[in-house]
Amino acid sequence: MINKSKLLLSERLDIEILIDKGYSYRAIAKVIGRSPNTVSYEIGVNGGKNRYNAQLANQYARTRKKDTRREWSKIEYNEELRNYIIAKLQSHWNPDEIAGNMRKDNLSFYASKTAIYEWLRSVYGQRYCQYLYTQRLIKKKRIKKAKRTMIPHRTSINKRYLGADNRTRYGHWEQDTIISRKGCSGGLLVGIERKSRLITASLVKSMSTYEHMEVIKKQKREYKTLSFTFDNGIENKGHRLLEVPTFFCDPYNPGQKGSVENANKMIRRYFPKGTNFREIKQSEVNKIIEIINKKPRKILGYHSALEVASAGGVILNTSVS
């Protein structure tokens, strides 16, 4: 029995003859007993009706057969494409962002995010996995974070403004703190504006409420602010000092502010667990945040967070951009 998933050379010769006679795709499919989609793909992938050659098409198919499930191979054999991907990986773009930007800019070469990931898994691309945020291709199981203390005068995230929930209005922020390694004080106070995905990050010397609120007050002066969303960390007890509406995740559920959790993941690429933030300078943090904010993001139509925030009037102090 013929494996109907593969065209034979005889069928390809029939296709070439029928093209010369002016047959349509559907008519060709009926003659050779294949589906119109199969015929359309076969002709399209081999130069179209004006350039279809049965012998070359069969040879190309045999090459593809050897590279079954190896779409990534075109990256290795296309120097311009490979160099472009490597350069973007070194700029800490992820495969989806690289593929999306190639399509948006209508470049002369292209590889899908799946092909890029497959190439990274191959012996040729593994050395570049170090440039991924996780520095690996296998997902790590999430570990539940420690329970947080309840905050007085808190308003549940379930009552958060609709414009914050559905990201239709600029100025709604999520905040979180990345702490130093065990035994060291200090950390990194991270904020993200929900609509533009603009990220801010400031070093803090301790987990005191006063210091956290002072840093966030400074953020208010530099960026449009309509509300904040926090977890139940004790450092957020002074939220009423901010004089804007504040909302809190349900107890033990910091994942409800997923935007800032994702921002933390990106920042962790540069400051992994075990970092002592007392040894880090704010200028180093600013450089990393600039890299992240200038990356094209799929969720933003492959525009950067900085571009979207600037256009949306999020940045009040132009010197911060």
VMD Tcl script that draws the C-alpha trace (Angstrom):
set ca {
  {0.00 0.00 0.00}
  {1.28 3.47 -0.93}
  {1.88 5.80 2.00}
  {-0.49 8.60 0.98}
  {1.45 11.15 3.01}
  {4.32 11.04 0.52}
  {4.24 11.86 -3.17}
  {6.02 9.51 -5.56}
  {8.28 10.65 -8.38}
  {5.71 9.36 -10.88}
  {3.06 11.56 -9.28}
  {5.35 14.57 -9.42}
  {6.00 13.91 -13.13}
  {2.22 13.81 -13.68}
  {1.89 17.12 -11.81}
  {4.51 18.75 -14.04}
  {2.76 17.52 -17.20}
  {-0.67 18.62 -15.99}
  {0.67 22.07 -15.06}
  {1.99 22.45 -18.60}
  {-1.49 21.57 -19.88}
  {-3.05 24.31 -17.76}
  {-4.84 22.12 -15.23}
  {-6.01 23.73 -11.99}
  {-4.85 22.46 -8.59}
  {-8.20 20.78 -8.03}
  {-8.14 19.12 -11.44}
  {-4.58 17.87 -10.90}
  {-5.56 16.49 -7.51}
  {-8.48 14.60 -9.04}
  {-6.28 13.04 -11.73}
  {-3.54 11.78 -9.37}
  {-5.88 10.88 -6.52}
  {-4.56 13.38 -4.00}
  {-6.17 16.20 -2.05}
  {-6.07 19.73 -3.50}
  {-4.18 20.88 -0.39}
  {-1.43 18.34 -1.03}
  {-1.10 19.49 -4.64}
  {-1.16 23.17 -3.68}
  {1.56 22.66 -1.06}
  {3.71 20.55 -3.38}
  {3.65 23.14 -6.14}
  {3.96 26.13 -3.84}
  {6.98 24.80 -1.94}
  {8.75 23.99 -5.19}
  {8.64 27.32 -6.99}
  {5.01 27.61 -8.08}
  {3.40 26.70 -11.41}
  {5.90 28.65 -13.50}
  {8.98 26.98 -11.98}
  {7.83 23.52 -10.89}
  {10.26 20.74 -11.86}
  {9.37 17.19 -10.87}
  {12.96 15.92 -10.61}
  {14.11 18.85 -8.47}
  {10.98 18.63 -6.35}
  {11.62 14.94 -5.69}
  {15.25 15.61 -4.80}
  {14.21 18.38 -2.42}
  {11.65 16.09 -0.82}
  {14.33 13.45 -0.20}
  {16.48 16.09 1.48}
  {13.54 17.12 3.64}
  {12.96 13.49 4.54}
  {16.51 13.21 5.88}
  {15.86 16.32 7.94}
  {12.49 15.16 9.27}
  {11.50 17.30 12.26}
  {14.61 19.40 11.65}
  {13.22 22.67 10.33}
  {15.94 24.31 12.38}
  {18.54 23.06 9.87}
  {17.83 26.02 7.58}
  {19.20 28.26 10.34}
  {22.50 26.40 10.39}
  {22.85 26.57 6.62}
  {21.79 30.21 6.19}
  {24.65 32.31 7.54}
  {22.76 35.61 7.40}
  {19.78 34.15 9.27}
  {21.99 32.40 11.82}
  {24.04 35.52 12.55}
  {20.87 37.58 12.98}
  {19.42 35.09 15.48}
  {22.68 34.86 17.45}
  {22.96 38.65 17.65}
  {19.43 38.97 18.99}
  {19.94 36.15 21.48}
  {23.05 37.96 22.72}
  {20.82 41.04 23.18}
  {18.63 38.75 25.32}
  {15.66 38.59 22.95}
  {13.74 35.33 23.21}
  {12.94 33.17 20.13}
  {9.36 34.44 19.89}
  {10.54 38.06 19.89}
  {13.18 37.28 17.26}
  {10.71 35.54 14.95}
  {8.07 38.22 15.42}
  {10.51 41.02 14.65}
  {11.72 39.29 11.49}
  {8.13 39.03 10.27}
  {7.27 42.61 11.31}
  {10.33 44.05 9.50}
  {9.65 41.84 6.45}
  {13.26 40.67 6.26}
  {14.54 38.56 3.38}
  {14.97 35.59 5.73}
  {12.74 34.07 8.38}
  {12.60 31.30 10.99}
  {9.69 30.57 13.28}
  {10.09 30.57 17.05}
  {9.64 26.77 16.94}
  {12.52 26.43 14.47}
  {14.72 28.65 16.65}
  {13.95 26.58 19.75}
  {14.68 23.37 17.83}
  {17.97 24.83 16.64}
  {18.85 25.75 20.23}
  {18.17 22.14 21.23}
  {20.49 20.86 18.50}
  {24.23 20.36 18.90}
  {24.75 23.52 16.83}
  {22.68 25.85 18.95}
  {23.10 24.57 22.49}
  {26.01 26.91 23.20}
  {23.63 29.87 22.76}
  {21.12 28.69 25.40}
  {23.13 30.75 27.88}
  {21.53 33.87 26.39}
  {17.98 32.75 27.22}
  {16.48 34.22 30.39}
  {16.30 30.80 31.99}
  {19.63 29.75 30.42}
  {17.95 26.42 29.68}
  {15.17 24.95 27.53}
  {13.49 22.76 30.15}
  {10.90 24.46 32.32}
  {11.53 24.40 36.02}
  {8.75 23.43 38.38}
  {7.37 26.40 40.28}
  {7.86 26.42 44.03}
  {5.23 28.04 46.18}
  {6.46 31.16 47.91}
  {6.32 31.64 51.64}
  {3.06 32.83 53.16}
  {2.67 36.56 53.62}
  {1.26 38.55 56.52}
  {-2.15 40.14 56.07}
  {-2.13 43.92 55.49}
  {-4.38 46.30 57.44}
  {-6.87 48.42 55.48}
  {-6.30 46.30 52.40}
  {-8.67 46.25 49.41}
  {-8.98 42.95 47.56}
  {-7.73 42.63 44.00}
  {-11.26 41.48 43.15}
  {-12.31 45.14 43.51}
  {-9.57 46.49 41.27}
  {-10.64 48.94 38.56}
  {-11.80 47.44 35.27}
  {-9.29 49.62 33.42}
  {-6.54 47.88 35.36}
  {-7.91 44.38 34.94}
  {-8.46 44.57 31.18}
  {-5.48 46.87 30.54}
  {-7.54 49.55 28.78}
  {-6.07 52.46 30.76}
  {-2.50 53.48 31.37}
  {-1.28 54.12 34.91}
  {-2.13 50.92 36.78}
  {0.94 49.34 38.35}
  {1.91 46.05 39.96}
  {4.76 46.02 42.49}
  {6.94 43.31 44.00}
  {10.33 42.92 45.67}
  {13.17 40.61 44.69}
  {15.12 39.93 47.86}
  {18.84 39.33 48.34}
  {20.19 35.89 49.14}
  {19.58 34.45 52.57}
  {21.55 36.22 55.27}
  {21.84 39.49 53.29}
  {19.64 42.56 53.57}
  {18.29 44.65 50.77}
  {16.60 43.83 47.51}
  {15.16 45.19 44.30}
  {11.76 46.89 44.22}
  {10.19 46.11 40.84}
  {7.19 47.79 39.25}
  {5.40 47.20 35.95}
  {2.75 49.32 34.26}
  {0.07 46.85 33.21}
  {-0.90 48.21 29.79}
  {2.51 49.21 28.37}
  {4.49 46.55 30.30}
  {7.06 49.25 31.18}
  {9.30 48.02 34.00}
  {10.96 50.02 36.77}
  {13.42 48.72 39.37}
  {15.06 50.42 42.33}
  {17.49 49.10 44.91}
  {16.31 49.10 48.54}
  {18.61 48.61 51.51}
  {16.02 46.80 53.63}
  {12.49 45.45 53.63}
  {11.21 48.34 55.75}
  {7.82 49.80 54.91}
  {9.14 53.37 55.03}
  {11.90 52.80 52.48}
  {9.60 50.95 50.08}
  {6.94 53.64 50.21}
  {9.50 56.40 49.65}
  {10.81 54.66 46.52}
  {7.27 54.20 45.20}
  {6.43 57.85 45.90}
  {9.38 58.82 43.71}
  {8.04 56.47 41.01}
  {4.68 58.29 41.22}
  {6.38 61.56 40.37}
  {8.00 60.11 37.28}
  {5.20 57.98 35.85}
  {1.45 58.25 35.43}
  {-0.13 56.40 38.36}
  {-3.79 55.53 38.94}
  {-3.38 52.52 41.24}
  {-0.99 49.94 42.66}
  {-1.40 46.19 43.16}
  {0.69 44.48 45.85}
  {1.07 41.11 47.48}
  {0.73 40.73 51.23}
  {4.38 41.30 52.08}
  {4.93 43.18 55.32}
  {6.86 45.87 53.41}
  {3.55 47.00 51.90}
  {1.86 47.87 55.21}
  {2.31 51.60 54.56}
  {0.34 51.56 51.32}
  {-2.03 54.32 52.48}
  {0.91 56.75 52.47}
  {0.88 56.58 48.66}
  {-2.45 58.44 48.49}
  {-3.66 56.47 45.48}
  {-5.93 53.41 45.39}
  {-4.11 50.20 46.29}
  {-5.22 46.61 45.82}
  {-3.88 43.35 47.24}
  {-3.70 39.78 46.03}
  {-5.56 37.10 47.94}
  {-3.49 35.59 50.77}
  {-0.83 33.17 49.55}
  {-1.63 33.95 45.91}
  {1.00 36.39 44.58}
  {0.47 34.87 41.12}
  {-2.58 37.12 40.76}
  {-0.16 39.90 39.86}
  {1.35 37.87 37.05}
  {2.73 40.83 35.09}
  {5.28 41.77 37.74}
  {6.07 38.10 38.38}
  {7.00 37.81 34.70}
  {9.08 40.99 34.99}
  {10.91 39.42 37.93}
  {11.70 36.40 35.78}
  {13.26 38.58 33.10}
  {15.29 40.49 35.67}
  {16.47 37.24 37.27}
  {18.27 36.50 34.00}
  {20.74 39.19 35.01}
  {20.50 38.95 38.80}
  {19.98 35.24 39.57}
  {18.95 33.84 42.92}
  {21.81 34.19 45.33}
  {22.54 37.79 44.33}
  {23.39 40.17 47.15}
  {21.77 43.42 46.04}
  {23.83 45.37 48.56}
  {26.74 44.74 46.18}
  {24.86 45.98 43.10}
  {24.85 49.60 41.89}
  {21.68 51.35 40.70}
  {23.46 52.19 37.44}
  {23.81 48.43 36.77}
  {20.11 47.94 37.43}
  {19.19 50.85 35.14}
  {21.20 49.37 32.29}
  {19.42 46.01 32.57}
  {15.96 47.59 32.80}
  {16.73 49.66 29.70}
  {17.62 46.48 27.78}
  {14.34 44.85 28.79}
  {12.18 47.92 28.12}
  {13.63 48.32 24.63}
  {13.01 44.72 23.58}
  {10.18 44.03 21.10}
  {7.34 42.21 22.86}
  {4.87 39.90 21.14}
  {2.05 41.03 23.41}
  {2.71 44.63 22.27}
  {2.70 43.78 18.56}
  {6.50 43.54 18.68}
  {6.85 47.13 19.81}
  {8.91 47.79 22.91}
  {7.45 48.68 26.29}
  {9.30 51.99 26.15}
  {7.70 52.86 22.80}
  {4.20 52.02 24.05}
  {4.66 53.82 27.37}
  {5.99 56.94 25.65}
  {3.09 57.00 23.21}
  {0.59 56.42 26.02}
  {1.80 59.24 28.23}
  {3.02 56.96 31.02}
  {6.38 58.72 31.33}
  {5.94 62.08 33.03}
  {9.62 62.85 33.47}
  {11.25 62.53 30.04}
  {14.71 62.19 31.56}
  {13.85 58.65 32.75}
  {13.51 57.35 29.17}
}
mol new
graphics top color blue
foreach p $ca { graphics top sphere $p radius 0.5 }
foreach p [lrange $ca 0 end-1] q [lrange $ca 1 end] { graphics top cylinder $p $q radius 0.2 }
display resetview
